[in-house]
Amino acid sequence: NRIDATYNLTVADFHTYFVGEERVLVHNCGGAGRGGNRLKPDPDASGEHSTVKRDGDGNVTGHAQWRPNDKNPTGFDQVKRVDVTGKPHTNKDGTSVPTPHVHEKGTKDVRPARTDELPK
């Protein structure tokens, strides 16, 4: 019988991740600020694919690209997310990047979206 300290934390760019020497898989619930643009992989997809988020009028507000990963409980890792609408993002150096902007796996900062990454 022992009591251990526990912590609530959010890890940028990852929905699930491993913690500690025992590699316990934990779920990143995130905060209220990001829940509105949360995209999920298509559970019926069998390979790399994209998912799209639309507003009530059918306009694309964001999209994400996914790559298979058997170690992720969803079966996929998000490799890129484009936020078409929403608040600007502030990078670590203090630079504000307005929407549309791009989040890419492996980077903490965002960059402005290119025209070929935007809905037509």
Backbone as a printed PyTorch tensor [residue, N CA C, xyz], in Angstrom:
tensor([[[  0.8360,  -1.1840,   0.0000],
         [  0.0000,   0.0000,   0.0000],
         [  0.8740,   1.2390,   0.0000]],

        [[  0.8520,   1.9510,  -1.1130],
         [  1.6170,   3.1910,  -1.1670],
         [  0.8240,   4.2250,  -1.9290]],

        [[  1.0930,   5.4500,  -1.6490],
         [  0.4380,   6.5590,  -2.3320],
         [  1.4960,   7.3020,  -3.1170]],

        [[  1.2550,   7.4800,  -4.4070],
         [  2.1740,   8.2130,  -5.2710],
         [  1.5310,   9.5130,  -5.7130]],

        [[  2.3590,  10.5070,  -5.9350],
         [  1.8680,  11.7790,  -6.4710],
         [  1.4600,  11.5780,  -7.9230]],

        [[  0.4020,  12.2300,  -8.3260],
         [ -0.0210,  12.2110,  -9.7220],
         [ -0.1240,  13.6400, -10.2180]],

        [[ -0.0240,  13.8110, -11.5210],
         [ -0.0190,  15.1400, -12.1060],
         [ -0.9080,  15.1710, -13.3350]],

        [[ -1.6100,  16.2690, -13.5350],
         [ -2.3310,  16.5220, -14.7740],
         [ -1.4230,  17.3610, -15.6410]],

        [[ -1.1570,  16.9090, -16.8450],
         [ -0.3570,  17.7020, -17.7630],
         [ -0.8060,  17.4530, -19.1840]],

        [[ -0.4680,  18.3880, -20.0310],
         [ -0.7960,  18.2980, -21.4450],
         [  0.5020,  18.2970, -22.2260]],

        [[  0.6420,  17.3530, -23.1460],
         [  1.8320,  17.2550, -23.9750],
         [  1.4580,  17.7050, -25.3770]],

        [[  2.1160,  18.7460, -25.8570],
         [  1.8070,  19.2910, -27.1820],
         [  2.0710,  18.2540, -28.2610]],

        [[  1.2180,  18.2190, -29.2620],
         [  1.3790,  17.4280, -30.4850],
         [  1.1280,  15.9310, -30.3300]],

        [[  0.8230,  15.4380, -29.1250],
         [  0.6100,  14.0100, -28.9590],
         [ -0.6680,  13.7580, -28.1700]],

        [[ -1.4970,  12.8460, -28.6590],
         [ -2.7400,  12.5000, -27.9790],
         [ -2.4970,  11.4170, -26.9250]],

        [[ -1.6250,  10.4820, -27.2220],
         [ -1.2230,   9.4550, -26.2630],
         [  0.2880,   9.3490, -26.3060]],

        [[  0.8750,   8.9360, -25.2030],
         [  2.3260,   8.8420, -25.1390],
         [  2.7070,   7.9090, -23.9970]],

        [[  3.9690,   7.4720, -23.9810],
         [  4.4610,   6.5660, -22.9510],
         [  5.1810,   7.3560, -21.8670]],

        [[  5.0170,   6.9200, -20.6060],
         [  5.6170,   7.6030, -19.4660],
         [  6.4090,   6.6060, -18.6290]],

        [[  7.5770,   7.0280, -18.1650],
         [  8.3600,   6.2710, -17.1970],
         [  9.1070,   5.0940, -17.7660]],

        [[  9.8980,   4.4870, -16.8780],
         [ 10.7110,   3.3400, -17.2730],
         [  9.8490,   2.1450, -17.6610]],

        [[  8.6600,   2.0500, -17.0850],
         [  7.7660,   0.9410, -17.4000],
         [  6.9560,   1.1950, -18.6650]],

        [[  7.1310,   2.3830, -19.2550],
         [  6.4810,   2.7690, -20.5070],
         [  4.9630,   2.5870, -20.4330]],

        [[  4.3540,   3.2370, -19.4690],
         [  2.9040,   3.2080, -19.3080],
         [  2.2830,   4.1290, -20.3510]],

        [[  1.3270,   3.6150, -21.1160],
         [  0.6480,   4.4160, -22.1260],
         [ -0.4060,   5.2770, -21.4440]],

        [[ -0.3110,   6.5910, -21.6270],
         [ -1.2640,   7.5100, -21.0110],
         [ -1.9750,   8.3150, -22.0790]],

        [[ -3.1320,   8.8260, -21.7080],
         [ -3.9900,   9.5850, -22.6150],
         [ -3.8370,  11.0660, -22.3130]],

        [[ -3.5950,  11.8600, -23.3360],
         [ -3.4550,  13.3050, -23.2010],
         [ -4.8230,  13.9240, -23.4300]],

        [[ -5.4980,  14.2930, -22.3450],
         [ -6.8500,  14.8290, -22.5070],
         [ -6.8290,  16.2570, -23.0060]],

        [[ -5.7180,  16.9450, -22.8620],
         [ -5.6230,  18.3230, -23.3340],
         [ -6.4610,  19.2490, -22.4870]],

        [[ -6.5650,  20.4880, -22.9260],
         [ -7.3300,  21.4710, -22.1800],
         [ -8.5270,  21.9240, -22.9720]],

        [[ -9.3170,  22.7660, -22.3700],
         [-10.5230,  23.2560, -23.0290],
         [-10.1920,  24.0760, -24.2590]],

        [[ -9.0140,  24.6770, -24.2990],
         [ -8.6590,  25.5540, -25.4040],
         [ -8.5080,  24.8630, -26.7330]],

        [[ -8.1110,  23.5960, -26.7440],
         [ -7.8380,  22.9380, -28.0050],
         [ -8.9410,  21.9810, -28.4350]],

        [[ -9.8840,  21.7030, -27.5660],
         [-10.9020,  20.7060, -27.8640],
         [-11.7170,  21.0070, -29.1030]],

        [[-11.8840,  22.2800, -29.4400],
         [-12.7090,  22.6490, -30.5720],
         [-12.1360,  22.2520, -31.9140]],

        [[-10.8130,  22.0730, -32.0070],
         [-10.2450,  21.7040, -33.3040],
         [ -9.6900,  20.2840, -33.2890]],

        [[-10.1050,  19.4910, -32.3200],
         [ -9.6320,  18.1110, -32.2100],
         [-10.1540,  17.3030, -33.3960]],

        [[ -9.2450,  16.7290, -34.1520],
         [ -9.6020,  15.8520, -35.2640],
         [ -9.1780,  14.4420, -34.8990]],

        [[ -9.9110,  13.4650, -35.3840],
         [ -9.6090,  12.0710, -35.0940],
         [ -9.3940,  11.3260, -36.3980]],

        [[ -8.5820,  10.2550, -36.3510],
         [ -8.4140,   9.4480, -37.5580],
         [ -9.6930,   8.6840, -37.8670]],

        [[ -9.8250,   8.2810, -39.1080],
         [-10.9650,   7.4730, -39.5330],
         [-10.7270,   6.0380, -39.0620]],

        [[-11.5560,   5.5100, -38.1810],
         [-11.3250,   4.1560, -37.6710],
         [-11.4450,   3.0810, -38.7470]],

        [[-12.0670,   3.4010, -39.8850],
         [-12.2150,   2.4330, -40.9710],
         [-11.0770,   2.5060, -41.9870]],

        [[-10.1650,   3.4690, -41.8250],
         [ -9.0500,   3.6150, -42.7740],
         [ -8.0320,   2.5010, -42.5520]],

        [[ -7.3340,   2.1290, -43.6330],
         [ -6.3310,   1.0670, -43.5170],
         [ -4.9240,   1.5690, -43.8170]],

        [[ -4.7680,   2.8240, -44.1050],
         [ -3.4510,   3.3770, -44.4020],
         [ -3.4450,   4.8680, -44.1620]],

        [[ -2.4680,   5.5360, -44.7730],
         [ -2.4010,   6.9860, -44.6290],
         [ -3.6910,   7.5970, -45.1590]],

        [[ -4.1910,   8.5960, -44.4500],
         [ -5.4330,   9.2370, -44.8690],
         [ -5.5540,  10.6040, -44.2160]],

        [[ -6.5740,  11.3410, -44.6170],
         [ -6.8570,  12.6640, -44.0580],
         [ -8.2750,  12.6900, -43.5160]],

        [[ -8.4910,  13.5310, -42.5100],
         [ -9.8350,  13.7870, -42.0060],
         [-10.0720,  15.2890, -42.0400]],

        [[-11.3390,  15.6730, -42.1200],
         [-11.7130,  17.0790, -42.3030],
         [-12.7060,  17.4780, -41.2230]],

        [[-12.5930,  18.7080, -40.7430],
         [-13.5670,  19.2780, -39.8040],
         [-14.2850,  20.4050, -40.5270]],

        [[-15.6230,  20.4280, -40.3960],
         [-16.4430,  21.4490, -41.0550],
         [-17.2880,  22.1870, -40.0250]],

        [[-17.6320,  23.4290, -40.3610],
         [-18.5390,  24.1850, -39.4990],
         [-19.9830,  23.8410, -39.8690]],

        [[-20.9380,  24.4940, -39.2300],
         [-22.3490,  24.2180, -39.4650],
         [-22.8130,  24.4900, -40.8780]],

        [[-22.0720,  25.3270, -41.6190],
         [-22.4250,  25.6340, -43.0080],
         [-21.6960,  24.7460, -44.0060]],

        [[-20.8960,  23.8050, -43.5220],
         [-20.1690,  22.9050, -44.4140],
         [-18.8020,  23.4060, -44.8360]],

        [[-18.3810,  24.5670, -44.3390],
         [-17.0590,  25.0960, -44.6820],
         [-15.9750,  24.3400, -43.9160]],

        [[-14.8730,  24.0260, -44.5930],
         [-13.7580,  23.3390, -43.9460],
         [-13.0720,  24.3030, -42.9810]],

        [[-12.9810,  23.8950, -41.7110],
         [-12.3130,  24.7190, -40.7000],
         [-10.9590,  24.1440, -40.3090]],

        [[-10.6870,  22.9200, -40.7490],
         [ -9.4050,  22.2890, -40.4720],
         [ -9.3490,  20.9050, -41.0760]],

        [[ -8.1340,  20.3920, -41.2020],
         [ -7.9640,  19.0180, -41.6700],
         [ -6.6570,  18.4670, -41.1330]],

        [[ -6.5690,  17.1350, -41.0790],
         [ -5.3820,  16.4780, -40.5380],
         [ -4.9960,  15.3000, -41.4150]],

        [[ -3.6880,  15.0110, -41.4180],
         [ -3.1610,  13.8500, -42.1320],
         [ -2.6960,  12.8350, -41.0970]],

        [[ -2.9520,  11.5570, -41.3920],
         [ -2.6770,  10.4730, -40.4560],
         [ -1.8060,   9.4080, -41.0970]],

        [[ -0.9420,   8.8010, -40.2840],
         [ -0.0700,   7.7060, -40.7240],
         [ -0.2900,   6.5210, -39.7760]],

        [[ -0.3530,   5.2960, -40.3080],
         [ -0.5570,   4.1340, -39.4420],
         [  0.5440,   4.0090, -38.3830]],

        [[  0.1390,   3.6170, -37.1700],
         [  1.0700,   3.3360, -36.0770],
         [  0.4100,   2.3010, -35.1720]],

        [[  0.8840,   1.0660, -35.2440],
         [  0.2940,  -0.0240, -34.4610],
         [  0.4260,   0.1880, -32.9590]],

        [[  1.3700,   1.0340, -32.5310],
         [  1.5740,   1.2570, -31.0950],
         [  0.6170,   2.3010, -30.5270]],

        [[ -0.0470,   3.0510, -31.3870],
         [ -1.0140,   4.0460, -30.9370],
         [ -2.3750,   3.3570, -30.8060]],

        [[ -3.0820,   3.5510, -29.6990],
         [ -4.3880,   2.8860, -29.5420],
         [ -5.3740,   3.1780, -30.6710]],

        [[ -5.2660,   4.3450, -31.3120],
         [ -6.1600,   4.6500, -32.4300],
         [ -5.7140,   3.9500, -33.7030]],

        [[ -4.4560,   3.4710, -33.7180],
         [ -3.8950,   2.8580, -34.9130],
         [ -3.2030,   3.8470, -35.8320]],

        [[ -3.2430,   5.1450, -35.4790],
         [ -2.6850,   6.1830, -36.3460],
         [ -2.0190,   7.2890, -35.5290]],

        [[ -1.0350,   7.9360, -36.1370],
         [ -0.4330,   9.1550, -35.5970],
         [ -0.8140,  10.3170, -36.4960]],

        [[ -1.1190,  11.4430, -35.8860],
         [ -1.3670,  12.6590, -36.6650],
         [ -0.0050,  13.2250, -37.0680]],

        [[  0.2110,  13.4040, -38.3750],
         [  1.4940,  13.9200, -38.8390],
         [  1.4200,  15.3880, -39.2370]],

        [[  0.2160,  15.8690, -39.5350],
         [  0.0570,  17.2880, -39.8730],
         [ -1.3900,  17.6860, -39.6480]],

        [[ -1.5730,  18.8840, -39.0740],
         [ -2.9200,  19.4360, -38.9060],
         [ -2.9060,  20.8690, -39.3900]],

        [[ -3.8870,  21.2120, -40.2100],
         [ -4.0390,  22.5770, -40.7020],
         [ -5.2770,  23.1750, -40.0480]],

        [[ -5.0770,  24.2480, -39.2920],
         [ -6.1900,  24.9960, -38.7090],
         [ -6.5040,  26.1410, -39.6590]],

        [[ -7.6630,  26.0750, -40.2930],
         [ -8.0600,  27.0920, -41.2670],
         [ -8.6690,  28.2930, -40.5550]],

        [[ -9.4140,  28.0350, -39.4920],
         [-10.0400,  29.1040, -38.7150],
         [ -9.6060,  28.9720, -37.2610]],

        [[ -9.8770,  29.9840, -36.4820],
         [ -9.5650,  29.9280, -35.0590],
         [ -8.5820,  30.9960, -34.6450]],

        [[ -8.1240,  30.8620, -33.4190],
         [ -7.2200,  31.8520, -32.8360],
         [ -5.8090,  31.6990, -33.3780]],

        [[ -5.0250,  32.7890, -33.3400],
         [ -3.6120,  32.6730, -33.7060],
         [ -2.8830,  31.7810, -32.6980]],

        [[ -1.7340,  31.2780, -33.1040],
         [ -0.8850,  30.4580, -32.2420],
         [  0.3620,  31.2800, -31.9210]],

        [[  0.8180,  31.2320, -30.6830],
         [  2.0540,  31.9180, -30.3160],
         [  3.1600,  30.8860, -30.1910]],

        [[  4.1960,  31.0270, -31.0210],
         [  5.3310,  30.1170, -30.9810],
         [  6.1990,  30.4100, -29.7640]],

        [[  7.1350,  29.4970, -29.4740],
         [  8.0000,  29.6340, -28.2990],
         [  8.7790,  30.9430, -28.2770]],

        [[  9.1420,  31.4520, -29.4490],
         [  9.9180,  32.6970, -29.4960],
         [  9.0380,  33.9360, -29.3770]],

        [[  7.7370,  33.7330, -29.1780],
         [  6.8110,  34.8480, -29.0220],
         [  6.1480,  35.2970, -30.3050]],

        [[  6.5440,  34.7280, -31.4390],
         [  5.9500,  35.0730, -32.7240],
         [  4.5050,  34.5890, -32.7810]],

        [[  3.6020,  35.4640, -33.1640],
         [  2.2010,  35.0980, -33.3200],
         [  1.9600,  34.6870, -34.7700]],

        [[  1.3730,  33.5160, -34.9590],
         [  1.0860,  33.0050, -36.3020],
         [ -0.4330,  32.9020, -36.4360]],

        [[ -1.0410,  33.7770, -37.2610],
         [ -2.5000,  33.7430, -37.4060],
         [ -2.9420,  32.5100, -38.1890]],

        [[ -4.2410,  32.2300, -38.1260],
         [ -4.7770,  31.1830, -38.9870],
         [ -4.9290,  31.7740, -40.3810]],

        [[ -4.7900,  30.9310, -41.3890],
         [ -4.5460,  29.4990, -41.3100],
         [ -3.0780,  29.2020, -40.9780]],

        [[ -2.8810,  28.1920, -40.1090],
         [ -1.5250,  27.7710, -39.7710],
         [ -1.4610,  26.2470, -39.6910]],

        [[ -0.2160,  25.7320, -39.6500],
         [  0.0210,  24.2900, -39.7400],
         [  0.7990,  23.8050, -38.5210]],

        [[  0.3080,  22.7200, -37.9240],
         [  1.0060,  22.0010, -36.8540],
         [  1.5720,  20.7350, -37.4940]],

        [[  2.8830,  20.4930, -37.3510],
         [  3.4780,  19.2770, -37.9040],
         [  4.1020,  18.4570, -36.7860]],

        [[  3.9870,  17.1360, -36.8890],
         [  4.5430,  16.2430, -35.8780],
         [  6.0450,  16.4780, -35.7710]],

        [[  6.5190,  16.4980, -34.5460],
         [  7.9470,  16.6710, -34.3140],
         [  8.3670,  18.1150, -34.1370]],

        [[  7.4410,  19.0450, -34.3350],
         [  7.7570,  20.4560, -34.1230],
         [  6.7780,  21.0230, -33.1060]],

        [[  7.2590,  21.9120, -32.2690],
         [  6.3920,  22.5250, -31.2570],
         [  5.7450,  23.7960, -31.7940]],

        [[  6.4130,  24.4590, -32.7250],
         [  5.8960,  25.7010, -33.2820],
         [  5.0350,  25.4200, -34.5050]],

        [[  4.2550,  26.4150, -34.8970],
         [  3.4540,  26.3110, -36.1130],
         [  4.0460,  27.2310, -37.1700]],

        [[  3.5780,  27.0480, -38.3780],
         [  4.0010,  27.9120, -39.4820],
         [  2.7610,  28.3240, -40.2550]],

        [[  2.8480,  29.4130, -41.0200],
         [  1.7080,  29.7890, -41.8620],
         [  1.4230,  28.6900, -42.8820]],

        [[  0.1650,  28.4910, -43.1840],
         [ -0.2240,  27.4910, -44.1820],
         [  0.0970,  27.9980, -45.5830]],

        [[  0.5340,  27.0690, -46.4380],
         [  0.7470,  27.3860, -47.8530],
         [ -0.5960,  27.2810, -48.5730]],

        [[ -0.6970,  27.9060, -49.7240],
         [ -1.9620,  27.8740, -50.4680],
         [ -2.3630,  26.4490, -50.8440]],

        [[ -1.3820,  25.5600, -51.1050],
         [ -1.7310,  24.1830, -51.4700],
         [ -2.2150,  23.3680, -50.2660]],

        [[ -2.1400,  23.9170, -49.0580],
         [ -2.6210,  23.2360, -47.8610],
         [ -4.0130,  23.7160, -47.4410]],

        [[ -4.5540,  24.6660, -48.1730],
         [ -5.8530,  25.2510, -47.8370],
         [ -6.9590,  24.6380, -48.6850]],

        [[ -8.1770,  24.5750, -48.1340],
         [ -9.2920,  24.0480, -48.9260],
         [ -9.5710,  24.9400, -50.1220]],

        [[-10.0070,  24.3320, -51.1930],
         [-10.2990,  25.0870, -52.4190],
         [-11.7560,  25.4480, -52.4680]]])
